[in-house]
Amino acid sequence: MKEYIKGANPYMPLWEHVPDGEPRVFEYNGEKRVYLYGSHDTLKTEYCGPDQVVWSAPVDDLTNWTCHGVCYETTPGDVLYAPDVVQKGDTFYMYAAEARGSRIMVASSKNPAGPFTNPVKTELGFDPGILVDDDGRVYAYWGFCKQYCAELNDDMATIKKETLIENPIKHCKAPWSPEDGAFDTEDAFFEASSPRKINGKYVLVYSKRYYTHHPEYGVYFECNGFLSYKYSDSPLGPFLPGGDFSLNGGELIPNGDGTMQMSYRWGNNHGSLMNVNGQWYVFYHRQTGIDEYSRQAMIEPVDIALDKNGKIFIGKITYKDGEPVASEPVEMTSQGAHVNGLCARKIISAGYACHIFGGAKGGANGGAGGAYIKAVYEKNDSVSAPVVDITSGLTVGFRYLQFGTKAPETVTAKITAKENLTVNVRVDDYKGKIVSSFAMNKGDTTATAKVTSGMIGKHAVYFEFLSASKEIIAEFDSFTFD
């Protein structure tokens, strides 16, 4: 019997919803693992939930994640927002954002998986990010539409007042922003402070909110789907311009005039960077469903380099004569840590799509009534998250699949046909070569068709849905190649 792909993007099981993840590599009981702490979207009708869970993976296999269960719970009726966890000495400290981020508690544990106990109220604010420097000094960064940073006292809870800095990064102009004159029209802090020390530089990762148009990213309205960074030679700044290195809006589709369109419905973004076994990764999240209340953890490899003047580049880097000269966001993929592509012979859930574009109704992934990935919560590792509300002209894409050295003969898809339709399978581009096609009658639930082109190696794959009907025509569950 065929296995379901696991550890793709999102890399936790499709029933789990952990956004805002800030990863750390900790060694415990002689084993190094990546530990992921984030919010927990369990309330379904609003952000987050009343508990936080810990997931971890061995540093040599970021497709193999284990849930360690609940590590921290807040008082009944309360909601926990994004936390951070750091190690100092032999103790792990969780900064838990109770009361929807307005009350930051620090709790401790001797185990990176928790439980974290003995919470103490801190002097920090919304979305705390903590940095334990090489000399043992500890720094905190926090804020929403206005950022602060300071050095912490040895109690890990209070700040050294003389070190407090307002607006180390200027903020966006939004309905929630203070009228303090510290606006930045192009490089604006929104939330999600996450400090890292990289190549001797202090790198401050944050969620940027663009409120000017950026057609090269498909941004034609206010958008905070980016993770960005600034850097400094000192932990509290001044911080120099960096750039954007993550966007959760899916594949960028060229319009033919130098502008782009997103192929996945962007939403708020929060995450950070971590070096795992010599490779840097960005951990971020995507939106699932039709709102921002069922977000899921994602991962992509990133490149990091310093130029001869000490400027740090993060993301997809352009080099000239061996020197980094520019960087841009890495692509959003279905493969995640399966860097050679998802095995095409396994069962691949439609819930791993990173491209949901077009159709007779709406925009990318749920926009204005369009198709979207339906959130699932049944704790079954073989559960599939279907793409629903499919209309004619929609393409559902997966980047990337690995076919190996032997070309497949057939493709089988689990699709519920709500009208008569045709499904074309295209490769390498959403308008690319058709390598398989099958017709389905209303009521059909599965279809198999021959593959007419000899695909080997790594390819992007797109399913194109066509029908004479302008209504919802299908629900797409999963597929596999043979």
N, C-alpha and C positions, 0 to 999 in steps of 0.2 A: 504494500500500500504506500502511496506517495506521502511524503512529509510536507507540512506547511513550512514556508520560509519563516524564520524567526530572526530577531535582531536586526531587521532592516530599518527603514525610516518610516514611522517612528520605531525606535529600537526596543522599547518595552513592549509587552504584549498589547495587542490592539484594544484590549478592555481597560488598560490603565491610562490615566490622564494626569501626568505630572509635568506641568510647565515650570518656567522660571528657574530651570536647573543650573546650579553653579557647582561644577564638578571639582573634586579634590582627589589626588592620589595619596592614600595613607597606607602605611605599613602596619599591620596588626597581626600578632601571632606568627611573625616571620613571613607573611604574605603581603605583597603589594597589590592593591585593588583600587579601581576608580569608584569613588562613592559619589552618588548623585543625590543632592538634597534640593527639593523644590516645593512649590505649592502643590496642593492636591485638589484637583477639580472634581469634587464629588457632589456638590450641592446642585449642579445641573441647571439652575435658574439664576445663578450669580457666580462670581469668581470664587474659586478655592473651596475650602471646607474646614472642618473642626480639628483635623489631625494632619500630621506629616509622616510620610513613610520614607524609608531608605532603600535604594536599589544600588547594587554594586556589580562590577564585572572585573575579572582578572585583567591585568594590564596587557596580557598577550592575546586577549580575545574580547573585543568590544562588541561582539554579537551575542554574548552569553551572559545575560543579566539575571541576577538573583534578587528577589524581594526579601528584605529582612523584617518587614512589617512596620507597624506604627512605632515611631521613636519619640513622638511628642504629641500631647493632646492639650487643647486649651479648655477653658471653663465652658460648661454647657451653654449653648446659645451663641457662643463667640465664633469668630472665623479667623483663621490663620492665613496671612499672606506670605510672600516669599521670604525664606530664611537664608542664612549663610552659616557655614560651619568651618572652623579652623582648629588647628592643633597648636598648643603651646606646651612644651615639655611633654609629659605623658598624659595630658588631659585634652579632650576634645570639647569645644565650646560651640553650642548652637545658639544663634541669635534668632529667636522666634518672634515673628511679627504678629502679635495678638491684636485683637480689636481692629481687624482689617488694616493692619499696618500702623496703627496709631500708638501702640504700646509695645515697645521692644524689650523682650526679656532675654537674658542670657542664662542658659542651663548647661550643665556639664555632664560628661561621661568619660569613663576610661576605655570605652569601646566606640569606635567610629560609627557603629550601627545603632548606638544608644542602648537602652533608653536614656534620654537626657532629662536630668532631674535637678532639683533645688534651684528653680528659676529665680532670678533677681532682676528687678526693673533697672533698665539702663537709662542713660541720657541721650540715646540715639533716637532717630526718627525713621520715617518710611524707607523701605527697601535697603536695609543696612548691608554693606559689603565690608569685609574685614581683611586686613593684610597683616600678617605676622612677618616682620622683616628678618633678615639674616642675623641681626644683632639682638633679636628678641623683643624689640620695641613693636608696639601694636598700633595700627592706624585704622580709623573707621571713616566710611564715606556713606552718605545717605541723602535722601530727599526726593521730592516729587515736584517737578516743574521749578525747582530751585534746589541747588545742591549745597551740601556742607561737607567738610572733612575736618578731622582733628586727630591728635594722638590720644590714645587711651591710657588711663592709669593702670597700675598693676592689678586692680580688681576686675579688669576686663569689662567694666560696666560704666564707669564715669570718665569724662573727658578732661584733659588738661586744658583749662579754659584759655590759657594764653596761646594755645596752638589752633584754636577754632578759626576756620576760614569759611566765609560765605562765597558762594558762586565760584569755586575753583574752575568750573566750566560754566560759561554763560548759558542761560536756559531759553527754552522756546517761548513763543508768545501764544498762549492758549487761554481758554476761559478760566483755568485754574491757576494761572501764573500770577505772581505778585507784580504790582507796578513799581518795580525797583530800578528800572532802567537797565537791568543786566540782561538784555535780550540779544540773541544772535540769530540772524535771519537764515544762516546757512548751516551752522554746525551746532545745533541747539540741543542741550540736555533735556530729556523728558523724565526718565526714571531709571531704575535698575542699575545702580552703581555696583561695579564689580572690579576690585583692584587685583592686578597681577604684577609680579616682577619678572621681566623677560629680558634676557641678555643685558642685565644691569640697568635696564630702564624701568621706571614705574609706569605701568600701562593701566589707564583707567577705562574700562569697558563700560558702556552705558547704552541705553535705548535712546535713539535720536528721534525727534519728531520734526519731519520736514513740513513746513507750512508755506513753502514756495514750490513751484512746479519743477520736476526733474524728469523730463520726457525720456532721458536715457535709461531710467529705471522704471518707466511706466507710471510715474507719479504725477497725477494731474489734480491732486487735492491734498489736504493734510494727511500725512502718513507717518505712523510710528512703527513700521514693520522692520526697521533696521537695527542692527547692533553695530556700534561704532566705537572708536577709541581715540584718546589723546594720550600723550606720554610726557614724561618729565625725568630729570636727573635727580629729583628730590621727591619723597613720598607725598608731600603736601603741595607740590607744584613749584613754580608755575607750569601749567600744562600746555604743550605745543600741539598744533593741529595734527591729526592722524588721518582717519578716513573711515569709510564704511566697509565692513567685511562680511556681513550676513544680511540677507533679505529673505523674508518668509513668504514672498509673493509668487514663488514658483518660477518656471522657465520664462524668460523674457522673449516675447514674440515680436519680431520686427514688423513695423508698419510700412516699410519701404521708403520712408523719408528721413531715416535716421532716428526716429522715435520708436518707442517700445510699448508693448502692453504686457501686463502680468498675466500669467495663466493659472494662478491659484489665488484664492481670496486671502489677502494679507490681513494681519491683525497685530495686536501688540506683541512685542518681542522682548525676551529677557533671557540672559544666559551668560556664558563666559568662555574663556579659553583654558585649555589644559594640555600639557605635554605628557603624552602617554607612550612609553617605550620609544622615545626619540622622535615621535611624530606629534605635531600640534593639531588640535581639533578645536572647532567651535561647537559648543553645546548650546542649542537654542530651542525654540518650540514653534509649532505650526498650529493653525486653527483646524478643528474638526467640527462638523455640524454647521449650523447657520449663525452661530454667535461666537463669543469668546469664552464660553464657559465649559468647554471640553477640549482644552488644549493638550498637545502631546509632545513629548521630548524627541528632539532630532539631533543629529550629529553629522558633521562634514569635516574632512581633513582641510587644514589651511596651511599656507606657507607663511613663514616669518623670516624677515631679513633686515639687517642694518646696512645703510649705505656708509660711505667713507666719512660723511659728516655727522654720523650718529643718529640719523633719522630712521625710525623703525617703520617697516612696511608689514601689513598683515592682510591676508586674504588671498586672492588670486593676483600674483605679482608679475609685472612686466619687467624684464631685464634688458639692459642695453650694454653690450661689451662686458657682460658679467656683473654689472652693477644694477641693483634695484632702482627703478625710476618711477614706478606707479603701482597702485594696487586698487582692486575693486572687490565687491562681494563675491564669495565663492557661490557656485550654483547650488540650488536646492535640489536634492536627489531623492530617489526611492531606495538607493543602495546603502547610504550611510556608511557604516564601517565595513560593509561587504565591498571593499574598494575595487575588486575585480568584476563587480556586477552580481546581481542576484541569479542564482542557479535557475535557468529557464525550465529545467525538468521537474522542479518542485512546484507545489501549489502556491501561487502568489495571490494574496488578497488584493482586491481592487482598492482596499484601504491604504495601500502603499503608493497610490498615485501621487505624483508631484506636479501634474498638469491636468487641469479640468477646464476646458476652454471651448467657448462658442455655444452652439445650440440655438434653438428657436426662442428660448426664454432666458433672460438674465445674463449675468456676467460670470466671471471665473468663480467656481466653487461656491455656489449659493448666493452670489450677488443678484439682488433684485429678482429672486425666484428661480435662479438657475440651479443646475445640478450641484450636489455636494456629497461629501463622505459622511455617512450616518454614524454618529457615535454609538459605540456598543459598550456594555458594562458587564456582560456575563463573563465571569472569571473562568474562561476556558481558553487555553493557549491556542486552540485551533479555531477559535471564533474568527469570522471574517467581518470586516467593516465594509459594507457595500457602498457603491456610488449610486445614489438614488435621484429621482426627478430628471432623468436623462431625456433630452429632446433632440430632434433631428439636427444634425450638423455638429453635435458635440464630439470632441476628442478627449480621451482619457489616456494620459501618458505616463510611462514608467522609465526612469533613467537610473540605472541601466540594467540590462539583462546579460548574462553570460551564457553563450551557447556551446562553448568548448570547441573541440576540433571536429565534431560530427554534426552536420546540419540536421535540424528536426524535420520530421515528416508530416506531423499534424499539430494543430493547436486546438485545445478544447477549452471552452469558456462556459462558466456557469452564469447565465444571463436569463432573467425573467422578462420575457417579451410581453409588453402590455399592448402593443400594436404590431402589425406586420412590419418587419424592418430588415435592413442589411447591415452587417458589421464588416468593415474592412480593417485588416491589420496592416499597419504601416510601420516602416523602420527608419530610424535615424532622424526623422523630422515628422512633425504632425501632418505635413503635406507630402511626406516621403513616399517611397516605392511601396505599392501594395503587394504583400507577400502571401496573403491569405484573405479569403472572403467567404462569408456564409450568410445565407438567408434564414430568417426565423419567422415563424408564424405566431400570431397572437396566442399566448398560453404556453409556448415552449419555454423550457427552463435550462436546457443545455444544448450546446451545439459543438460539433467537431468539423474541422475542414482541413484539407491538405495545405501544406506550406509549399508554395511554388518556386521559392528562391532559396538557394543554398546558403543560409546564414550560418556563419561560424564566428567565434569570438564575441566581443562585447558590442551591444547595440542598444539604443533607445527604441522602445516599442510603444506604439500608439494604437488604440482601438477607436475607430471612427464609426459613429452610429448615424444611420440614414433612414428616413421614412417619409412617406407622403403626408403623414399626420403632423400637425403642429402642436399636438398635446404631448404629455409625458409618454414615452414609448418603451422605456426599459429600466431595469435595475440590474446593476453589474456587480456580481459577488466575487468572482475569482477566475483564474485561468492557469493553464499549464501547457507546455510544449512536450511532444513525444518524438 
